[in-house]
Amino acid sequence: MYTREQFGEELKERLLEKQELYDIGHWAYTVYLMHIDNIDFDFRDILLELNTMEDGPEFYLSYEKLMRIADDLIAGRDVDLNSEDYREV
């Protein structure tokens, strides 16, 4: 089973490599498709929200925000991208 922690680790690697945000969005959708039957609905929402970055710069999240998301996933904390915890600063 693919876990949020695994995704967080992989996301962090991509961020440290400064991968293009568009590519991270595309990758998130690939992860979604590959694991759709083995992940919970909240995790699906995270992946689909990150996928919107593929739609253009107006949907990009900052590297800082994405790093915070990755760290929280790795730590096993709940991630609700609509909460104030993840709003851009």
C-alpha positions as CSV (number, residue, x, y, z in Angstrom):
1,M,0.0,0.0,0.0
2,Y,1.3,3.4,-1.0
3,T,1.3,5.8,2.1
4,R,1.1,9.5,2.7
5,E,4.6,9.2,4.3
6,Q,6.0,7.8,1.1
7,F,4.4,10.5,-1.0
8,G,5.8,13.1,1.4
9,E,9.3,11.7,1.1
10,E,9.1,11.7,-2.7
11,L,7.6,15.2,-2.8
12,K,10.4,16.5,-0.6
13,E,13.0,15.0,-2.9
14,R,11.4,16.7,-5.9
15,L,11.3,20.0,-4.0
16,L,14.9,19.8,-3.0
17,E,15.8,19.2,-6.6
18,K,13.7,22.3,-7.5
19,Q,11.6,20.4,-9.9
20,E,9.2,22.6,-11.9
21,L,5.9,23.1,-10.2
22,Y,4.0,22.0,-13.3
23,D,5.9,18.7,-13.3
24,I,5.1,18.2,-9.6
25,G,1.4,18.7,-10.4
26,H,1.6,16.1,-13.2
27,W,3.5,13.7,-11.0
28,A,0.8,14.0,-8.3
29,Y,-1.8,13.0,-10.8
30,T,0.3,10.0,-11.9
31,V,0.5,8.9,-8.3
32,Y,-3.3,9.4,-8.0
33,L,-3.9,7.2,-11.0
34,M,-1.4,4.5,-10.0
35,H,-2.8,4.1,-6.4
36,I,-6.4,5.2,-6.7
37,D,-7.7,1.9,-5.3
38,N,-5.3,1.9,-2.4
39,I,-5.6,5.3,-0.9
40,D,-8.2,7.1,1.2
41,F,-10.4,9.9,0.0
42,D,-8.5,12.6,1.9
43,F,-5.2,11.5,0.3
44,R,-6.9,11.5,-3.1
45,D,-8.0,15.1,-2.4
46,I,-4.5,16.1,-1.6
47,L,-3.2,14.6,-4.8
48,L,-5.9,16.1,-7.0
49,E,-5.4,19.5,-5.4
50,L,-1.6,19.3,-6.1
51,N,-2.5,18.2,-9.6
52,T,-4.1,21.6,-10.4
53,M,-0.6,23.0,-10.5
54,E,-0.4,21.4,-13.9
55,D,-3.1,23.8,-15.1
56,G,-0.8,26.9,-15.0
57,P,1.0,29.4,-12.8
58,E,-2.2,30.7,-11.2
59,F,-2.6,27.4,-9.5
60,Y,1.0,27.0,-8.3
61,L,1.8,26.5,-4.6
62,S,5.0,27.9,-3.3
63,Y,8.0,25.7,-2.7
64,E,7.7,26.7,1.0
65,K,4.1,25.6,1.3
66,L,4.8,22.4,-0.6
67,M,7.7,21.7,1.8
68,R,5.4,22.2,4.8
69,I,2.9,19.8,3.2
70,A,5.7,17.2,2.6
71,D,7.0,17.5,6.2
72,D,3.5,17.1,7.6
73,L,2.8,14.0,5.5
74,I,6.1,12.5,6.5
75,A,5.4,13.2,10.2
76,G,1.9,11.5,9.8
77,R,0.0,14.7,10.5
78,D,-3.3,15.4,8.9
79,V,-3.1,17.7,5.9
80,D,-6.1,19.8,4.9
81,L,-5.1,22.1,2.1
82,N,-8.1,24.3,2.7
83,S,-7.2,25.0,6.3
84,E,-5.4,28.2,7.4
85,D,-2.3,26.1,8.2
86,Y,-1.6,25.8,4.5
87,R,-2.5,29.2,3.3
88,E,0.2,31.1,1.6
89,V,2.2,33.4,3.9
